[in-house]
């Protein structure tokens, strides 16, 4: 699993440096977003927080129209031929402007046809305006290709600071729900202006409606687009179904649990931002380096998420009480189940980028598509009887299916097996840690700090952490400053 020679060392340096920068930006923004959600949930209460969550869950289905998987293809193409960056970026921006307008129109039409209350429809109409600057992500991808992630990280932090300042002001002014939605839109426009200004130093997109280029991107990205549809179904259909079957209170509890579980997505997203362009590059020029990249990705990410999942299960009640207060205590049972979906999300995300790098993105469509169908069927049977617990179980099972199905195909077997093979040692260390957490859970500071120390001590004892891992961790923590 070693990445060989000096070029390999430079590769690790790049990943470590950029992962560190991205993690700083995303963790800072994630912590701010978490604080915002906590403040908002406490201010709005379970019912209004449920409505707020429903609005953005609903729009999530239309946001996938603005994505369409195009950015991943753009990264792949520019990574292989940097000279075409200005033209391709301009083509994609023009394309995404059209898709954004389409998303706004469809979101408004569908919510009107479905017969929701006027208040809910108004919230959706206003919130959908955030799609107008959805193409800001294209500018972020350019920094991603060049492995220059400082400016996107800075934008993340500044946008987060602006958002929490606006939300605190609105809470002090006792503004209604729509005020917070308008504030979110303002923050999106602010982020777009910043990232566009910074990107001028490295790229000047040639904005043009090149239909031949559009057709190429559509041809290459349609499997990713459908995958995005199915991901949106897997991630948000449970909230829509809960809203209809159990009401806004159930959505409020469930959304509180989902928010905490999904907070850990920051880690895998930050890690894969610099890794994906390198996967795309080295798949073409060095099979050995490519294999090392995805094996190490599985290993390091599971060393983080598996102990987190088991730890959150043991401490779920204490975490909910600390963050949301006893009004949201019913969310703790859902959180203790939902957190395991993160293990399989990490697995699926790494696998997804492997398949895109190798040009096998159509297979990922089949995996995610079948999981989405399973999720809907399970929700139909489980939500009426078990409520948020049923929705939580359906989510975990559907994500686990994605990671299991890939073992059955010869073309993905080796990629999937690499992930499953590194799970046992983190699981063993996490189970030992769980015993300690159970008996110390009444003091979260002692429980969490001691649990972390115990987990890594067990990993060292069972050879789950090796010298190379310590060297890379040291680079991740300090090399970005050199």
HELIX and SHEET records of a PDB file:
HELIX    1   1 UNK A    5  UNK A   67  1                                  63    
HELIX    2   2 UNK A   70  UNK A   80  1                                  11    
HELIX    3   3 UNK A   82  UNK A   84  5                                   3    
HELIX    4   4 UNK A   85  UNK A  113  1                                  29    
HELIX    5   5 UNK A  118  UNK A  127  1                                  10    
HELIX    6   6 UNK A  128  UNK A  133  5                                   6    
HELIX    7   7 UNK A  136  UNK A  145  1                                  10    
HELIX    8   8 UNK A  150  UNK A  172  1                                  23    
HELIX    9   9 UNK A  177  UNK A  199  1                                  23    
HELIX   10  10 UNK A  211  UNK A  245  1                                  35    
HELIX   11  11 UNK A  248  UNK A  262  1                                  15    
HELIX   12  12 UNK A  265  UNK A  285  1                                  21    
HELIX   13  13 UNK A  287  UNK A  324  1                                  38    
HELIX   14  14 UNK A  326  UNK A  328  5                                   3    
HELIX   15  15 UNK A  331  UNK A  357  1                                  27    
HELIX   16  16 UNK A  361  UNK A  386  1                                  26    
HELIX   17  17 UNK A  388  UNK A  405  1                                  18    
HELIX   18  18 UNK A  406  UNK A  408  5                                   3    
HELIX   19  19 UNK A  410  UNK A  421  1                                  12    
HELIX   20  20 UNK A  423  UNK A  440  1                                  18    
HELIX   21  21 UNK A  444  UNK A  461  1                                  18    
HELIX   22  22 UNK A  467  UNK A  478  1                                  12    
HELIX   23  23 UNK A  479  UNK A  481  5                                   3    
END                                                                             
